Structure formats: structure tokens, C-alpha cells
Amino acid sequence: MMPFATNQLTALLNEARSTNTSALVLLHNGQPLVNEILDGQGDRAIETMSLTKAIVSLLVGRALTLGLLPSTDVAVSKFYPEWRQGQKRDITLRHLMTHTSGLQNTPDAGTEIYPSPDFVQLALSAELEHAPGSVFSYNNKAVNLILGLLEQATGRKADEFAREELFTPLGIQDWGWDHDTAGNPHGMSGLRLRPLDLARLGELARNDGAFEQTVLIDPAWMRLSTQPATKLTESIGLLWWTLPTWTHYEITPEHVQAVQEAGGTDEQVRALAETVGTFSTQGSLVARMNVTGLVPPALPKGTKWVAVRTGPLVGFRHDGSLGQHLVVNREARLVAVRLVDWRHPHAQADETRFTAFVNRILEL
């Protein structure tokens, strides 16, 4: 008996086609319900963008399970002695994985990170903007450093460690990983996987780190890594985003005042004031922001400009640029993957509909 109604799956496929999706995969209890290539280009490895970070989390879990890392609370300075001075000595792997390291960060990776020949050294040389653990700020630069730390801990480049410890055991053979000029695999993005293989990695996470009869990742750590991991925000675990039953976003006049008092420009204050309201999805909020011209990364750093309220957690997820999604609904025993190839002629046309896909999965 089908666990989901045919009309539900049909609606999901229609939604995928209407939003320029290249590939859609749904696994239920590890078995494919949907495995469709929708752009006519055939099954192939597709750039996963920031979904790469979720796989980095699995690699950290594997290293911990093998005893190659003591814990996520290990100081980065254990592997990079140059950080044993000043406040950087307090930065831990957990800080890097929860975007709370305090390292200077430019939101646009193309401005600072991609031009750099050595992503790891760029992160090591970054100044501190905030005390470690005091501010949440999405930080691609810090995530790149995790792969350098993994190399120090395991003696292998992170992509080689992934091949030997995760991909080969799961039967994943067709994949690629971008490197910087110095030979470091990217941590923030750059991993290419076939859609079904990405779903298998999601199933590994849903199954608490076990594949068939083999435990690849300690189940206790797998559970811990997908729960809220910092007091600064309930929405993030260890490089995973949590998956609540519902999420509401609210911008109030108090947020506008806070941005103004923090030194926001007249244009930023105007845009935020025109965005004031309550939004039931991230997509509806982003759509309104596109109208008002609000650009959150440009607001004064550390300023709270939106309140986020959520329902009970049912799983975890990650997303990425272009509308990449990996959604793991533990309660429904469901793993969903939606990928858009960056070469798709309309790849960036529907980025504002990111959460339309997530909401569809929660409705199944």
C-alpha cells in the first residue's frame, strides 16, 4: 500500500516541474517513491551548493565515531597552533559548525572567498568580529576551515576521507568535489552528487548513522547533531537546520527601530519598515523583501531584524542556492531531495520559492 496518496505525489511533481527542478527524489523507509530527472539531461552528479555543509557534518560524525576527533568542543587551536593566542584560542569546532565562531565574514562568497587561492588559510587569517559563541552569523569562511581541521585530524583530505569512509560503503561512485588552488576541497559548497546518492546520505542520517547492518556514525551523535546546538538560535544543529512543523516570521516596528539605532541607512530603515508584517513561509517573506528592497546581510551586523517562531521539530534539513533541498522528516520516515542544475536556463528564476518545496514535504 502506498504511504502517500497518488494525488499528493502528483502535486509534488507538478510543483517541481513548475519551479525549474532538475531532479526530485523521495525515499520512504529507504525505498524510492519518486526518482525523477525532470530537465531532460539524464541522471548525473549535480552541484549541491550549500547542501555540501550537511555532508561535512556527516564527515565530522564519522571522524568522531572513529575516535579521530575527541568531540565537537575541541579547540581549533589543537590543530592550528597559531590560534593559541588571543580570543581565537576559544574557538571550537562546535562554533564553526553552528556559525558562532565570530570570525569576520563577507556574505557574498564571490567577493572574498572564491578569489582566494587557499580557503583554509583565508579563514585562519580572518579577524574576529565578535567573541566566540556570542553571535550567530552564517559563515561560509568558517565552514571551509572545518575541512582543514578534518585533514589535520584524519591525515586525509576531506574528500578522500569521504570517499573511503562514507561514499564507498554506501556504493556512491559518481561524484566530484571542487578544490581551491591550494588543493583544499571546499566546505561551503562544491560537492557534486547524483540525486539518489544524495538521498542515500540523507537516509543514513535519518537512520541514525546506520547503513544496512553497518553503523558508520554513532547514533547518539547523529541525534545530537540534528537538534538545536546553540542557545543563540533554535533553528540550527551541527551544520543541519532543524525541521519544525511550522515556521512564522514576524517583523515589527521594534525591529525597525533597532536597525535605525544600530546605524542602518535611511534606505535600509525604509525597506524594513515596508516589510513589517507576519509571514507564514520563508518564501512569502523573501517575496515581500524583493518588493521592498530589503537585503538582510547588508544590515548592521548583530541586529535582530526578524522574530522567528516555530512548532514542534519533526526532523532536519539543509538548503542551498538555486533551490537545492535535502529534507529529512524523521516522523514520516521520509527523505526528500530537490536539485536544480546551475546550467539550467532558468536556474535562478524561482529561488523565492525555496520553502514551497519544504512545505509540500511537511504536508505529505
BATORLO-861807 format. One record per residue: residue in one letter; x, y, z of N, C-alpha, C, O in turn. Coordinates in steps of 0.2 Angstrom, whole numbers, plus 5000, padded with zeros to 4 digits. Atoms other than C-alpha are relative to their C-alpha. Layout:
BEGIN
AXYZXYZXYZXYZ...
//
This chain:
BEGIN
M500449945000500050005000500450065000500950075004M499649945001500750174995499950045007499350055009P500049964994501150285011499750074999499550105003F500249945002500650435002499550004994499649964989A500550005005499150474991500350024993500850064993T499749985007499550474972499950074998500350104995N500149935002498750644970500550055004500750105001Q499549964996500050714984500650004996501050054995L499350015004501550644974499950044993500450074991T500149965006500750714958500150075001500450114997A500049934999500550884965500850025002501050085000L499349994998502350874972500450014993500950054992L499650005007503050834954499850064996500250094993N500249945004502050974946500350065003500550104999E499649944997502751094959500750004998501050054997A499350005002504451034955500150024993500650064991R499949985007504251054936499950074999500250104995S500249935001503451224938500650055003500550115002T499549964997504951284948500749984997501249995001N499450015003506351234936500449955003501149955003T499650054996506851074946500449964995500149944990S499650055004508250964938499849935002499849894998A500150074998507950814949499650005007499750055011L500450014994506750754963500049935002499949894998V500050074997506950604974499750005007499750055011L500350014994505850544988500249935002500049884999L499950074997506350394999499550005006499550045010H500450014994505150325012500249935002500249884999N499750064997505950195024500649984995500749924995G499450015004507450205012499849974993500349964989Q500250035006506450144997499750064995499350104998P500249945004506150264982499350004998499049954996L500749995002504450334980500050044993499650034989V499949965006505050464967500750004999501150015003N499349995002506650464957500050034993500149994988E500149975006506450584943500550054998500750105002I499649955003507650684932499550044995499250014991L500549965003506550824926500250054994499850094991D499849955004507650934915500249974993500550004989G499850035006507950804901500849994999501049974993Q499350005001509850804904500349935003500949925002G499850074998509950624911500350015007500450065010D499750014993510550564928500750015000501149984996R499349985000512150644933500150035007499750055010A499849964993513150724948499850074999500050104994I500249935000512450894951500350045006500350015011E499749964995513251034961499550015005498950045004T500549994995512351034978500050065004499650085008M500049934997512851214983500149995008500549955010S499950004993512751235002499749945003499949935009L500150064997512051065004500649965002500649915006T499450034998513851015005500150015007500449965010K499949994992513851085023499749945003500049925008A500350054996512650945028500549934999500549905004I499550055001513950815021500650015004500949965007V499449984996515350905030499849975007500249955011S500250024993514350875046500049925001500249905006L499950075000514250685042500749985001500949935004L499350015000516050685039500350015007500749975010V499849984994516350765056499849945005500149925009G500350064996515250625064500449944999500549905004R499650065002516250495055500650005004500949955007A499449994996517850565062500049995007500449965010L500150014993517150565079499949935002500149915007T500150074999516550395078500649955000500749915004L499450035000518250335073500550025005501049995006G499549984994519050425088500550044997501050065001L499449965003520050535076499950085003500350125002L500249934997519150695084499849985007499449935008P500350024993518850695103499350025001498949995005S500749975000517250805102500050064996500550094994T500149935003516550955094500250065004500250115001D499849954996517051055108500850015000501150055004V499249995000518951035104500150074997499850094992A499849945003519851195101500349994993500749954992V499750005007520351235083500850015001501149984997S499349994999522051285091500449945001501049945001K499750064999522351105095500449984993500949944993F499850025006522651085076500450054996500850044992Y499649945002523251265072500350045005499950085008P499749964994524451325085500050074999500150115005E500049935000524451495078499450045003499450105004W500649984997522751515086500050005007499550015011R500050014993523351485103500150075004500150075010Q499949934997523551675106499350045000498950034995G500649965000522151795110499349965000499349915002Q500750035000520251765108499949944996499549894997K500150055004520451645094500249935003499949885001R499850064997521151515106499349975003499349915005D500750034998519251495112499649984995499149954997I500550025006518551455095500149925000500649895000T500150075000517951275095499749974993499550014989L500350035006517451155081499250015000498950034995R500749994999515651175088499850074997499350084994H500249935002515751365085500050004992499650044989L500050005007516251335067499449974997499249994992M500650045003514851215064499350035002498850024999T500649974998513551325072500050084998499550125000H500049935003514051495063500150055006499850105006T499949964994514551565080500750015002500950035008S499350004999516451575078500250085002500750095005G499849935000516451765077500550034995500750094995L499549985005517651765063499750054995499150054993Q500249955005517551915050499749964994500049914992N500450045006516351865036499750054995499450104997T500349975005515851935020499549964997499649914994P500550055002514151865015500149984993499949924991D499950025007514551864996500649964999501249994999A499450045001515751714994500450024994501050024994G499749985006516151784977500550065001501050074997T499649944999516851944984500749985003501250015001E499450024996518151864996500349935000500949924999I499750065000518251684996500249974994500849944993Y499850035007518251624978500650034997501049994994P499349975003519651744973500649975004501249985001S499450024996520751674987500349934998499949884996P499650065002522051534982499949955006500049895004D500050054995521851454999499550015005499550065009F500649994996520151445008500249995007499950035012V499950014993520851375024500450055003500350085008Q499649944997522251505026499650065000499750105005L500449945000520951635022499650015007499650065010A500350004994519951585037500450005006500350045011L499549994995521451565048500250075001500450095007S499849935000521951745044499550055002499650115003A500549954999520251815047500050035007500250005012E500049974994520051945061499349985004498949955000L500650024996518751915075499650075000499850125002E500549954999517152025074499750005006499450055009H500450014994516351955089500449955004500749915002A499750054996516851855104499749934998499149934997P500250075002516751665100499449985004499449995011G500650024997514951605104499550055002499050045005S500549944998514151775106499550024995499050054997V500549985006513351805089500049954995500549914993F500150045006512551695076500150044993499850094993S499949965007513151745058500249944995500849924996Y499950055006513051625043500750014997500850074995N499349985002514951605039500349944996500549894998N499750055005515551515023500749995002501049935001K499350004999517351555028500249955005500649915005A499950054994517251465045499949934998500249895000V500250065002516451315037500649974995500849914996N499450035004517951295024500549985005500949935003L499550014996519051295039499949935003500449895005I500150064998518251135045500349944996500549894999L499750055004518851035031500850005001501149955000G499350004998520651095035500149965007500649935007L500050034993520351035053499949934999500349895002L500150075001519750865047500649974997500849924999E499350035003521350845036500549995006500849945006Q499550004994522350885052499949945004500349915007A500250064996521350755062500149934997500249895001T500050075003521250615050500649984996500749924994G499450015004522850635040499849994992500249974988R500350015007521750635024499650064998499350095002K500449945002521050775013499349985001499149925001A500750024998519150785017499749964995499349924996D500350045005518650725000500249935000499849884998E499850075000519750575001499749965006499549905006F500350034994519150535019499249994998499049935000A500750015002517350555012499949944995499549904996R500050055005517750434998500149935004499749885003E499850064996518450305010499549985005499349925006E500450014994517350325025499250004999498849975003L500750005001515650365018499749984993499349944992F500250015007515450364999500149934998499649904995T499950075002516250194995499549955004499249905001P500550044996515250105010499350004997498949964998L500749995002513650175003499949994992499449994989G500050025007514050124985500050064995499850064990I500049945004514250304979500750014996501250014999Q499450005005515450314964500150064996500650084994D500049955005514950454953500050075004499450095006W500049944996515450614962500650054999501150024996G499449965001516650764962499950065005499450075008W499949954995517250904974500450054998501050044996D499649945002517851074969500650015006500550005012H499549984996519551124976500350074999500250104994D499749935001520451294979500749984997500949924996T499450005003522151324971500549965004500949935001A499550044996523051254986499849935001500249895004G500250075000522151084984499549995006499449935007N500550024995520851104998499350004997499150044994P500750005002519151044995499650055003499750075009H500449954997517851174998499549975005499349915004G500550024995516751165013499350035000498850005001M500649965000515451295010499549974994498949984994S500450025006514851214993500549964996501149944998G499550035005515651124978500049925000500349904995L500150075000515150944981499549984995498950014995R500450025005514350864966499849925001500249885002L500250074999513250704968499449994996499050034994R500650025003511950604959499450015005499550005011P500549984995510250654967499849945004499749955010L500250064995509850474973500549995005500449975010D499550014995511550464981500050055005500150045011L500149954995511250624990499449985005499549995011A500650024996509550554996500349945004500149935010R499750064996510550395002500450035006500350005012L499649974994511650515013499550035005499650025011G500549984995510050585020499749955003499549955009E500250064997509450415023500449975006500249955011L499550024994511050375033499950045006499950025011A500249964995510650525043499449995004499349985010R500750014997508850485046500049935004499749925009N500050074997509350305051500650005005500849955007D499649994994510450375065500749984998501149955003G499350025002512150345055500149934998500749914998A500050075002511750165051499949994992499450024990F500150015007511850095033500049925000500549895001E500150074999511149915032500149985007499850005011Q499850024993511949825046500650035003500950015008T499449964999513449945047499950065003499550115000V500049944997513550085059500650054998501250035000L499549965002514550225051500150065005500750095005I500049944996514150365063499649985007499149955006D500350014993513750355082499350035000499250094999P500749975000511850365083499950055005499550105004A500149954995511950465099500350074997499950124998W499749945003513050595090499550034994499450084993M500449985006511950595074499350035003499150085000R500649974997510450635085500150075003499850125002L499849934997511350775094500250054995500050114996S499849955005511950855078499550024997499550084993T500649975003510250875072499550035004498950045002Q500449964995509550955087500350075001500950084999P499749934998509751145092500649995004500749965009A499450014997511551155096500350075003500950075005T499849944997511751335102499450045003498950045000K500549964996510751455114499850064996499350094997L500149935003510851595101499449994995499150044993T500650025005509551505089499849935000500249895001E500350065000508451365089500049964993499849904993S500150035007508551335070500649964998500549944992I499450035002510251265069500349945004500449965010G499650054997511151105074500750004998500950064998L499350005002512851055069500149994993500149944990L500049995007512851115051499349974997499349964991W500650025003511051055049499550055003499650085008W500649964998509451165050499549955003499449905000T500650044997508051105061499450004996499350054992L500650005004506451055053499450005005499149955007P500750004996504851115063499449994996499449994990T500750015003503051085059499850064996499550064991W500249945003502851265055500550055002500850055008T499649954998503851425055499750074998499450074992H500249935002503251605056500550055001500950055006Y499549945000504251765053499650065001499150084998E500449944998503751925061500550065000501050065003I499649934999504552105058499550055003499050065000T500449954997503952235069500350075000500850084998P499749934999504152425072500650005004501050045003E499450014995505352375086500649984996501250004998H499450025004506452295073500350054996500950064996V499849945004506452445063500450055004500950085002Q499749954996506952555077500749975002501250015003A499350034998508352435082500550014995501150024996V499649995005509052445065500250074999500850094998Q499949935000508952635065500550025005501050055004E499549984994509852645082500749974999501149995002A499450035001511152525076500450034994501050014993G499649975005511652645062499849984993500249994988G500250025007510652575047499950064996499750124999T500149955005510552685032499250025000498849985001D500749985001508952785028499649954995499149934996E500350055004508652665014499949935003499349905002Q500150064996508852515025499450005005499049965005V500649994995507652585038499350004996498849974998R500649995004506352625024499849934998499249914998A500250075002506452445017499849965005499349925004L500350044995506252365033499350025003498949985004A500649984998504852475038499449984995498949964997E500550035005503952425022499949935000499449904996T500050074999504252245026499649985006499549925007V500350024994503452245043499349964999498949984995G500650055000502152105045500249935002500849925005T499950074998501951925049500049954993499549964989F499950055006502451785036500049935002500349915006S500150074998501951605036500549964997500649904999T499550045003503351545025500650054999500550114998Q499449965002505151605021499950034993500150084992G500149985007504651615003499650065000499750114996S500449945001503251745006500450065003500350115001L499649954997504451845017500550024995500650084994V499549985005505851845003499650034994499950084992A500449975006504451884990499950085002500050124998R500149934997504052045001500650045000500750104998M499449975000505852085003500350024993500650074992N499849985007506152084984499650064998499950104994V500449945001504752214983500350065003500350115000T499749944996505452324997500750024999500950075001G499349995000507252304993500449995006501050015006L499650024994507752235010500549954998500449904995V499450045001509452155010500349995007500750025009P499850014993509752075027500750005001501050035006P499250014999511652035025500350075001500850085003A499749935000511952225022499850045007500050105008L500249974994511052275039500650005005501049965004P499550004995512152325054500149935003499649905005K499950074997512952165060499849995007499950045011G500350014993512152085075499450035002499150025007T500749974999510552175073499449954999499449924994K500650055001508952075076499550044996499250094999W500449965004507852125062499349964998498949984995V500650055001506551975062500049965006500549935009A500250054995505751865075499849944997499349944992V500250065003505651685071499749955005500049945010R500450054996504351565079499949944997499749944991T500150065003504251385076499649955004499549965010G500350064997503251225080500449955002501049955002P499650064998503751055086500549984994500349984989L499550025005505350985077499849934998499649885002V500150065003505050835066500649974996500549914994G499450035003506750815058500550064999500650105003F499449965001508150915050500150014992499849974988R499949985007508650995033500650044999500950065004H499549955002509851095023499850024993499449994990D500149985007509651205008500650044997501150055001G499449975003510751294996499750054994499150044992S500249965006510751424982499749964994499949914993L500450035006509651394967499449965002499049954998G500550044998508451304977500149935002499749885001Q499950074999509351144982499749995007499850035012H500350024994508551054996500249925002500149884998L500050064997508850905007499650005006499850035011V500549994995507450875019499949925003499849885000V500050064997507450735032499450005005499550045010N500550004995505750705041500049945003499749895001R499950064997506050585054499349975002499249915001E500650034998504250565060499649974994499349924995A500350045006503650525042500549954997500349924992R499550055002505250415039500150024992500149974988L500049975007505450525023500650044999500850085003V499549965002506950595014499950034993499749994989A500249975007506750715000500650044998500950085002V499549965003507950794988499750044994499450014990R500249965006507650934976500750044998501050075002L499449975002509150994965499850044993499450024989V500149965006509251124951500850014998501250035001D499450005003510751114940500250084998499850114995W499949935001511651284939500050024993500050084991R500049995007511751264920499350014997499250024991H500749995002509851264919499850074998500050125001P500149935002509251414909499650045004499650105004H500449964996508051464922500249985008499849995012A499750034994509151404937499850055006499650035011Q500149964995508851564947499350045000499250085004A500649975001507151604942499550005006499150045007D500550014995506251534957500349995007500049955011E499650004994507451554972499550025006499650005011T500449974994506051644982499549945002499249955007R500550054998505051484982500449945003500149885003F499650054997506351384992499549965005499549905004T500450034995505151345006499349974997499049935001A500650035003503651294994500249935000499749895001F499850075001504651134992499949975007499649915008V499950034993504951105011499250005003499149945006N500750014997503051145015499749944997499349915000R500350065003502551015002500249945003499849895004I499850064996503550885011499749995007499549945008L500350004993502850935028499349984999499049955004E500750015001501150915020499849934998499349904999L500150075002501350735014499849965005499749905004
//
